[in-house]
Amino acid sequence: MLQFKIIEKQDSWKNTLKNFNNIDCYYSYEYGNSFAKKEGGRLFAAYYEDHDTKIFYPYIKRRIPHIEEELFDIVTPYGYGGPVISGTYTNVFMMKFHELFSSYCRLHNIITETIRFHPLYQNYKICRNFWDIEYIRKTTAVDLTQSLEEIRNNYSEMTKRNIKKAKMNNLTCFIAENSEENIRIFIDLYKETMDRNHAASYYYFDEDTFFEQVKETDISETLLLFTKTNNEIIAGVMVLVGKEFSHYHLGASKTDYLHFRPNNLMFDFMIESCKSKGSSVLHLGGGYQENDGLFKFKASFTNDHYFKYYIGKKVHNLVRYNEVIEGLKEQYELNERYFPIYRGQMEKRKIRT
């Protein structure tokens, strides 16, 4: 019997996830809801069931800015997601799901949709006939099914030297308690790191978001790892540990100690910690751009173990979308390469005198 519903309540969400074995940590209610608050939106999930096929798709519904009318768009919570399937997959089932979900979007004044597909699930493949798919960049991951010795042997020579240098400078790593004191230490490190890297506002979070990230859920836990020297904490990492995969989530370090190579030692310790948790893969993510310095640093630990990161785009109501854009053009210069255009960079039009 075919079933399609939109889920908002936490209890219903958790019960629905029981249909999906080892579903990844990005799909938990707690994770999605923390970033829905950051986005100023509300967390929902679409659920479809037909025979033994089940589809689950979390998203954040946000009101479109800069206009008076109540129009909305939807987006994947920070990180990765998109529709995930349990049971038999055919294009017919995905087509039915897409038709039902698209009708729901039009009915509820949702005019655009952006999906950040999960690189490890490669779920863009099941969606490419129904959404506009765009390749963004490579990500990289550590194969934790190998022995720790094999993994370390495959580090780049530069990484091996930097780990050795960190140890010679008496740096050590440890798993910290997820206490308020430790979280605040991490917050300070993270802010320093974002400031140092001139990060976009998207990568800054309020305190509540950090505290919510370390809460254990039915499908995940968060490890807080620190690097220290002479009892001073100089680097930290938050790692999401799911039923099958672990994810490097947030990293931070003190500028004054970077020459000691704390991040190299930290990544090595993170790999060891996630392997001890039984994860099959530690996903490190990508860089800000394809093959940038951050990506190359991560890839130096992974023996060229790459995945592809895609996004999906959909305009559910082209007429209203164009109306919003045309209205904004009267006041702003818009970046029309960004999707959706109304969430891209805007500059106030200069008034000619």
FENFEN-V815374 format. One record per pair of residues at least 24 apart in sequence whose C-alpha atoms are under 7 Angstrom apart, sorted by sequence separation. I is the first residue (numbers start at 1). J is the second residue. D is the distance in whole Angstrom. If there is no record, write none. Layout:
I_J_D ; I_J_D
This chain:
36_60_6 ; 58_82_7 ; 219_243_6 ; 57_82_6 ; 57_83_4 ; 56_83_6 ; 57_84_6 ; 235_262_6 ; 55_83_6 ; 56_84_5 ; 183_211_7 ; 235_263_7 ; 246_274_7 ; 55_84_6 ; 56_85_7 ; 55_85_5 ; 27_58_7 ; 54_85_6 ; 55_86_6 ; 54_86_5 ; 98_130_7 ; 53_86_6 ; 54_87_6 ; 82_115_6 ; 246_279_6 ; 53_87_5 ; 82_116_6 ; 245_279_5 ; 8_43_7 ; 52_87_5 ; 53_88_5 ; 81_116_6 ; 82_117_5 ; 227_262_6 ; 244_279_5 ; 245_280_6 ; 246_281_6 ; 247_282_6 ; 248_283_6 ; 8_44_5 ; 52_88_6 ; 53_89_7 ; 80_116_5 ; 81_117_5 ; 82_118_7 ; 178_214_7 ; 244_280_6 ; 245_281_5 ; 246_282_5 ; 247_283_5 ; 248_284_5 ; 7_44_6 ; 8_45_7 ; 72_109_6 ; 73_110_5 ; 80_117_6 ; 81_118_5 ; 245_282_6 ; 246_283_6 ; 247_284_6 ; 6_44_7 ; 7_45_5 ; 71_109_5 ; 72_110_5 ; 73_111_6 ; 74_112_7 ; 75_113_6 ; 76_114_7 ; 80_118_5 ; 6_45_6 ; 7_46_6 ; 71_110_6 ; 72_111_6 ; 73_112_5 ; 74_113_5 ; 75_114_5 ; 76_115_5 ; 84_123_7 ; 227_266_6 ; 6_46_5 ; 73_113_6 ; 74_114_6 ; 75_115_6 ; 76_116_6 ; 83_123_7 ; 5_46_6 ; 6_47_6 ; 36_77_7 ; 5_47_5 ; 35_77_6 ; 4_47_6 ; 5_48_7 ; 35_78_6 ; 4_48_5 ; 3_48_6 ; 4_49_7 ; 32_77_6 ; 3_49_5 ; 178_224_6 ; 189_235_7 ; 2_49_6 ; 3_50_6 ; 2_50_4 ; 175_223_7 ; 176_224_6 ; 1_50_6 ; 48_97_6 ; 175_224_6 ; 176_225_6 ; 1_51_6 ; 175_225_5 ; 176_226_7 ; 186_236_6 ; 174_225_6 ; 175_226_6 ; 174_226_6 ; 173_226_6 ; 174_227_7 ; 26_80_7 ; 27_81_7 ; 173_227_4 ; 26_81_6 ; 172_227_6 ; 173_228_6 ; 171_227_7 ; 172_228_6 ; 171_228_6 ; 172_229_7 ; 171_229_5 ; 170_229_6 ; 193_252_6 ; 193_253_6 ; 190_251_7 ; 190_252_5 ; 192_254_7 ; 189_252_5 ; 190_253_7 ; 189_253_6 ; 189_254_6 ; 20_86_6 ; 169_260_7 ; 173_266_6 ; 166_260_5 ; 165_260_7 ; 166_261_5 ; 166_262_6 ; 173_269_7 ; 163_261_7 ; 162_261_6 ; 166_265_6 ; 163_264_6 ; 162_264_6 ; 163_265_5 ; 159_264_7 ; 144_275_6 ; 144_279_7 ; 145_280_5 ; 144_280_5 ; 143_280_6 ; 144_281_5 ; 143_281_5 ; 144_282_7 ; 142_281_6 ; 143_282_7 ; 141_281_7 ; 142_282_5 ; 141_282_5 ; 142_283_6 ; 159_300_7 ; 141_283_4 ; 140_283_6 ; 141_284_5 ; 140_284_6 ; 156_300_5 ; 140_285_6 ; 155_300_6 ; 156_301_7 ; 139_285_5 ; 140_286_6 ; 155_301_5 ; 139_286_4 ; 155_302_7 ; 138_286_6 ; 155_303_7 ; 154_303_6 ; 138_290_7 ; 137_290_5 ; 140_299_6 ; 142_302_5 ; 141_302_6 ; 140_302_7 ; 142_305_7 ; 141_305_6 ; 140_305_6 ; 141_306_6 ; 140_306_4 ; 139_306_6 ; 140_307_6 ; 138_306_6 ; 139_307_5 ; 138_307_6 ; 139_308_6 ; 138_308_5 ; 139_309_7 ; 137_308_6 ; 138_309_6 ; 137_309_6 ; 136_309_6 ; 135_309_6 ; 136_310_5 ; 34_209_6 ; 135_310_4 ; 136_311_7 ; 134_310_5 ; 135_311_7 ; 133_310_7 ; 134_311_5 ; 34_212_6 ; 133_311_6 ; 134_312_6 ; 133_312_5 ; 132_312_5 ; 133_313_6 ; 131_312_6 ; 132_313_5 ; 31_213_7 ; 131_313_6 ; 132_314_6 ; 131_314_6 ; 124_310_7 ; 30_217_7 ; 120_307_7 ; 119_307_6 ; 119_308_6 ; 119_309_5 ; 28_219_7 ; 117_309_7 ; 117_310_6 ; 25_219_6 ; 116_310_7 ; 117_311_6 ; 25_220_5 ; 116_311_5 ; 115_311_5 ; 116_312_7 ; 114_311_7 ; 115_312_5 ; 114_312_6 ; 115_313_7 ; 114_313_5 ; 113_313_6 ; 114_314_7 ; 113_314_5 ; 112_314_6 ; 113_315_6 ; 112_315_4 ; 111_315_6 ; 112_316_6 ; 111_316_5 ; 110_316_7 ; 111_317_5 ; 111_320_7 ; 106_316_6 ; 111_321_6 ; 105_316_7 ; 106_317_7 ; 102_316_7 ; 25_242_5 ; 24_242_6 ; 24_243_7 ; 22_243_5 ; 24_245_7 ; 22_244_6
